[in-house]
Amino acid sequence: MSLPPLDGLVHLAVASGCGGTTLGLQCVRRELETGGRAIWVSPESPNPERFRQLLNSIPLSTLSKLHLFPCGDAISTGVDAAGRLSNTLDTSLIVIDDWTSRSGHVDPMAASAISELVKSMPENPPNLLVISALYEDASGEETWKVRGRGKLEECGCRTWLLTVEEGGHQRRQLDTGQEKLSLILGDGGFKARSHSSSSTKP
């Protein structure tokens, strides 16, 4: 069983250390393997060792269809650049990793840039994966809170949750809102173990 297709706009909210960047790179690999073009926006370039582990099967000629935009704290600038490039080149996937800080308020400029990116997408738009960190709900009403959830859902993003699953340090659970998948994290990325059709919105 493979990871579910993105199929549109997805906000992936990730518990600390669960591998959000890995899942994003795995989605990039899938796009490149099927002839697509991908754009990656993040404060820093992906970890070189992890990058090699996940993309070493991709020929250099194909890897040239991955465009990296490391942009420091100016995520909005990277998102704007990704939007311009995607409207110039035939792009099938845009990933925005760590789109807002892990603490404090949501970056309003980044949220606005993502909203404008969605509005400017062509008739046959690329899939969009936006990744951020989950945080624990201090009130105790919910287990997790999703940073910037309301703003991204206004843009049309569906929320996915990636959290630790009981039973092993490499086991994860991906909740897409429609199903929950049990995953194993390895050197080559995630592999799905099982799934259930029920899901509870946090």
C-alpha positions as CSV (number, residue, x, y, z in Angstrom):
1,M,0.0,0.0,0.0
2,S,1.5,3.4,-1.0
3,L,1.0,6.8,0.5
4,P,-2.3,8.4,-0.5
5,P,-2.2,10.8,-3.5
6,L,-2.2,14.5,-2.7
7,D,-4.8,15.4,-5.3
8,G,-5.2,19.1,-4.7
9,L,-4.3,21.3,-1.7
10,V,-3.0,19.7,1.5
11,H,-1.8,21.1,4.8
12,L,0.4,18.5,6.5
13,A,0.7,19.2,10.2
14,V,3.4,17.2,11.8
15,A,4.3,16.3,15.4
16,S,7.9,16.9,16.4
17,G,10.4,14.4,14.9
18,C,7.8,12.5,12.9
19,G,9.3,13.2,9.5
20,G,7.3,15.8,7.7
21,T,10.2,16.8,5.5
22,T,10.7,13.1,4.6
23,L,7.1,12.7,3.6
24,G,7.4,15.9,1.5
25,L,10.5,14.6,-0.3
26,Q,8.8,11.2,-0.8
27,C,6.0,13.1,-2.6
28,V,8.6,14.9,-4.7
29,R,10.2,11.6,-5.6
30,R,6.8,10.2,-6.7
31,E,6.2,13.2,-8.9
32,L,9.6,13.0,-10.6
33,E,9.3,9.3,-11.1
34,T,6.1,9.9,-13.0
35,G,7.5,12.6,-15.2
36,G,6.4,15.6,-13.2
37,R,8.1,18.8,-12.1
38,A,8.3,19.9,-8.5
39,I,9.2,23.1,-6.6
40,W,10.4,23.1,-3.0
41,V,10.2,26.2,-0.8
42,S,11.6,26.1,2.8
43,P,13.7,28.2,5.1
44,E,16.7,26.0,4.5
45,S,17.6,23.3,1.9
46,P,16.7,19.8,2.9
47,N,19.3,17.8,4.9
48,P,21.8,16.6,2.3
49,E,22.1,13.1,3.6
50,R,18.3,12.6,3.8
51,F,17.9,14.2,0.4
52,R,20.3,11.6,-1.1
53,Q,18.6,8.7,0.7
54,L,15.3,9.6,-0.7
55,L,16.2,10.8,-4.2
56,N,19.3,8.7,-5.1
57,S,17.2,6.6,-7.4
58,I,16.3,9.6,-9.6
59,P,18.6,10.2,-12.6
60,L,20.3,13.6,-12.7
61,S,18.5,14.6,-15.8
62,T,15.2,14.0,-14.0
63,L,16.4,15.6,-10.8
64,S,16.8,18.9,-12.8
65,K,13.0,19.1,-12.7
66,L,13.2,19.8,-9.0
67,H,13.6,23.5,-8.2
68,L,14.7,24.4,-4.6
69,F,14.0,27.8,-3.1
70,P,15.7,28.1,0.3
71,C,14.6,31.5,1.6
72,G,15.5,31.8,5.2
73,D,12.8,33.5,7.3
74,A,11.3,35.2,4.1
75,I,8.9,32.3,3.3
76,S,6.6,34.7,1.5
77,T,9.4,35.6,-0.9
78,G,10.0,32.0,-1.7
79,V,6.3,31.3,-2.2
80,D,6.0,34.3,-4.6
81,A,9.0,33.0,-6.6
82,A,7.5,29.5,-6.7
83,G,4.3,30.9,-8.0
84,R,6.0,32.8,-10.8
85,L,8.0,29.7,-11.8
86,S,5.0,27.4,-11.7
87,N,3.2,29.7,-14.1
88,T,6.1,29.7,-16.5
89,L,7.0,25.9,-16.3
90,D,4.6,23.0,-16.4
91,T,4.7,22.2,-12.6
92,S,2.9,19.2,-11.0
93,L,3.8,19.8,-7.3
94,I,4.7,22.6,-5.0
95,V,5.9,21.9,-1.5
96,I,6.2,24.6,1.1
97,D,8.0,23.1,4.1
98,D,8.0,24.8,7.6
99,W,5.8,27.6,6.2
100,T,5.4,29.2,9.6
101,S,7.3,29.2,12.9
102,R,7.0,26.4,15.4
103,S,6.0,28.8,18.1
104,G,4.3,32.2,18.4
105,H,1.9,33.7,15.9
106,V,1.4,32.4,12.4
107,D,3.4,34.3,9.8
108,P,0.8,36.6,8.2
109,M,3.0,37.3,5.2
110,A,3.5,33.6,4.5
111,A,-0.2,32.9,4.9
112,S,-1.1,35.8,2.5
113,A,1.5,34.6,0.0
114,I,0.0,31.0,0.1
115,S,-3.4,32.4,-0.4
116,E,-2.3,34.5,-3.4
117,L,-0.4,31.4,-4.8
118,V,-3.6,29.4,-4.8
119,K,-5.6,32.2,-6.4
120,S,-3.0,32.6,-9.2
121,M,-2.8,28.9,-10.1
122,P,-3.6,28.0,-13.7
123,E,-6.6,26.1,-15.0
124,N,-4.8,22.8,-14.4
125,P,-3.1,23.6,-11.2
126,P,-0.2,21.7,-9.5
127,N,-0.8,19.9,-6.3
128,L,0.2,21.9,-3.2
129,L,1.7,20.4,0.0
130,V,2.2,22.9,2.8
131,I,4.0,21.5,5.9
132,S,4.0,22.9,9.4
133,A,4.6,21.7,13.0
134,L,1.8,20.5,15.3
135,Y,1.7,21.6,18.9
136,E,0.1,20.2,22.0
137,D,-3.2,21.8,23.1
138,A,-2.4,23.4,26.5
139,S,-6.1,23.6,27.4
140,G,-6.4,19.8,27.3
141,E,-9.5,20.0,25.1
142,E,-7.7,18.4,22.2
143,T,-4.5,16.4,21.8
144,W,-3.0,18.6,19.1
145,K,-3.5,22.0,17.6
146,V,-2.8,22.8,13.9
147,R,-0.9,26.1,13.4
148,G,-2.7,28.3,10.8
149,R,-5.4,25.7,10.1
150,G,-8.2,28.2,9.6
151,K,-6.2,30.4,7.2
152,L,-5.2,27.5,5.0
153,E,-8.6,25.9,5.1
154,E,-9.9,29.2,3.8
155,C,-7.6,28.7,0.8
156,G,-9.1,25.3,0.2
157,C,-6.4,23.1,1.9
158,R,-7.4,19.8,3.5
159,T,-5.6,19.1,6.8
160,W,-3.6,15.9,7.3
161,L,-2.0,15.0,10.6
162,L,1.3,13.0,11.0
163,T,1.9,11.8,14.5
164,V,3.7,9.1,16.5
165,E,1.8,5.8,16.7
166,E,2.1,3.6,19.7
167,G,4.1,0.4,19.3
168,G,7.5,1.5,18.1
169,H,9.7,4.6,17.6
170,Q,9.5,4.4,13.8
171,R,5.8,3.9,13.7
172,R,3.7,6.9,12.6
173,Q,0.0,7.6,11.9
174,L,-1.2,9.7,9.0
175,D,-4.7,11.0,9.4
176,T,-6.1,12.4,6.1
177,G,-9.5,13.3,7.6
178,Q,-11.0,10.3,5.7
179,E,-8.7,7.5,6.7
180,K,-6.0,6.8,9.2
181,L,-2.9,5.0,7.9
182,S,-0.3,3.2,10.0
183,L,3.2,3.9,8.6
184,I,6.7,2.7,9.2
185,L,9.5,5.3,8.7
186,G,12.7,3.9,7.1
187,D,15.7,5.1,5.1
188,G,13.6,5.1,1.9
189,G,10.7,7.1,3.5
190,F,7.4,5.9,4.7
191,K,5.7,2.6,4.0
192,A,2.0,2.1,4.8
193,R,1.2,-0.9,7.0
194,S,-2.6,-0.7,7.3
195,H,-5.5,1.8,7.3
196,S,-9.0,2.4,8.7
197,S,-11.7,4.5,7.1
198,S,-12.7,6.3,10.2
199,S,-11.1,9.6,11.3
200,T,-11.8,12.1,14.0
201,K,-11.1,15.8,13.4
202,P,-9.0,17.3,16.2
